[in-house]
Each structure stands twice: as C-alpha cells, then as structure tokens.
Amino acid sequence: MADAETTPPTFPLPNVSNDLTGHVAVVTGASSGLGRRFALTLAAAGAHVAAAARRAERLTDLADEITAAGGVCLPIALDVTDAARIGSAIAEAEEALGLVDILVNNAGIPDAQRAHKMSLELTDAVLDTNVRAPWLLSNEVARRLIAAERPGRIVNISSMGSYHYAGNGAALYSMTKAAVNRMTEVLAVEWSRFHINVNAIAPGAFSSEMMDGMLERMGDITKFFPRKRIGDPAQLDSTLLYLVSPASTMVTGTVIGVDDGQGPR
C-alpha cells in the first residue's frame, strides 16, 4: 500500500525588499568614489543619509543631487582620524535625522610605499583612518543602538588586498584591511545578541580616486585581469543593499569579496 500523500511543510518567505524608508544611515568618506555611490544608493532606497567626509565642500553637490531626486541627505564635516569629533558627528546625524541604524565605514587611505620607507606620520594616518576610525565609529553607533534596544547594520569596506599582497608597495594598507576583516568578525559575535549585524565588502579594483592614483603609478593593470576591466561603483549596489536589507537578517560576521575574479585565491 502506498504511503499517504503528505503536504510538505511551508515556511514564510523573508522580506526581501530593499526599501529603507525609516532608516538612518551614516556613510564615511562620502565625498567621492565608492562612498559617494553608497550614499546615493542608500538614499535612493529611502534611507535618510548623513554623508560624512573631510572635504565637506564636496558634500554640498552630493546633498543637492540626493535632494533633487526626492531623498534626504545631511552633509557632515568629519575627519575620521579626529577621535573627539566622532561622537559629536554621530550625535549631529541623530539629532537631525533620527537614530542611526546603518553605518557604512568607507573612509580609507592607501600608503603606496614600501614598508621600510614609510614615515611615522603616514603610518599613523593609515592606521588611524583604516583601523581606529571604523572601530570607534562602530562602537559609537552600537552603543546608541544598544541603549535604544534597536537593531542595526554595520558594513565595513575592506579590500581584496587584505587577502593577497604581491610585494609592490601598500603592505600596511593590506594589513589594515585584514584587520578590518577580523574587526568585522569579532564585533559580529559581540553584538549578535543585540541584533546588530556587522559585515564587510571587500572590493577588487573599482573606479575611484584611490584607483586613479594607482593607475597613474602602475599603468594599465587591467591587462592582468581575466576580464580586462575595472569595476564600476554601481556594481556594488546590490551587495550593499543586501547587507542592510531584511534579506540578510541571518548574515553577520561575513566578508563578501566582489572583484570580478581579478585576483588569486
């Protein structure tokens, strides 16, 4: 006798919408390159965005563009190496827009020098910008979310250079991005019980001011890539939106590499 037909169990589908209405995001290094694109992308999805950067004059055009498209953008002057300014910058964003529940730690600088030739000033600047700043910013945002008993999303911008170094300069940059990866993992564990997801995106070679400088020094690097191309910042939109949307509620402590197969594994 055949077994009675059974109905398979059903599971509720997750909310996969990228609608960020009601959310407040801070994006550092938003005056150009990837950071500017991230601010535009989050605003287009409905988030109110605080765009932070050292070059505050550049943020005016960004805010105007977002406003013209129907979004909300608050320019904030912020040098992320100024630890004393970090708390007041987040407070400024919160006062104007509401509790910050999305943080994109994008600000970063290269070193582009051999390790033994780097000055102490440049060493400190790279460490302070690429490691200390995202640590302090993440803690500032998390502290406020925990006090308010609200969930949140933190996205750190790492680099595929954190996994591979060919010995041609920028050793410290590679090291700092490896630290960002580990920071992502440990803070995800520490804040999981507070429903604060911490993830990272590790781009390969994408068009940006930093990449322009590398191309000036090294020439056309695309000839070494399988697809002979550099990424457009817009090609990171889907990864960013995934990490801040309800679709990734179970994803935390993860570094997503987006590099078009450019580098070795």
C-alpha positions, 0 to 999 in steps of 0.5 A: 500500500502506498504511503499517504500523500503528505503536504510538505511543510511551508515556511514564510518567505523573508522580506526581501525588499530593499526599501529603507524608508525609516532608516538612518544611515551614516556613510564615511568618506562620502565625498567621492568614489565608492562612498559617494555611490553608497550614499546615493544608493542608500538614499535612493532606497529611502534611507535618510543619509548623513554623508560624512567626509573631510572635504565637506565642500564636496558634500554640498553637490552630493546633498543637492543631487540626493535632494533633487531626486526626492531623498534626504541627505545631511552633509557632515564635516568629519575627519575620521582620524579626529577621535573627539569629533566622532561622537559629536558627528554621530550625535549631529546625524541623530539629532537631525535625522533620527537614530542611526541604524546603518553605518557604512565605514568607507573612509580609507587611505592607501600608503603606496610605499614600501614598508621600510620607507614609510614615515611615522606620520603616514603610518599613523594616518593609515592606521588611524583612518583604516583601523581606529576610525571604523572601530570607534565609529562602530562602537559609537553607533552600537552603543546608541543602538544598544541603549535604544534596544534597536537593531542595526547594520554595520558594513565595513569596506575592506579590500581584496588586498587584505587577502593577497599582497604581491610585494609592490608597495601598500603592505600596511594598507593590506594589513589594515584591511585584514584587520578590518576583516577580523574587526568585522568578525569579532564585533559580529559575535559581540553584538549578535545578541543585540541584533546588530549585524556587522559585515564587510565588502571587500572590493577588487579594483573599482573606479575611484580616486584611490584607483586613479592614483594607482593607475597613474603609478602602475599603468594599465593593470587591467591587462592582468585581469581575466576580464580586462576591466575595472569595476564600476561603483554601481556594481556594488549596489546590490551587495550593499543593499543586501547587507542592510536589507531584511534579506540578510537578517541571518548574515553577520560576521561575513566578508563578501569579496566582489572583484570580478575574479581579478585576483588569486585565491 
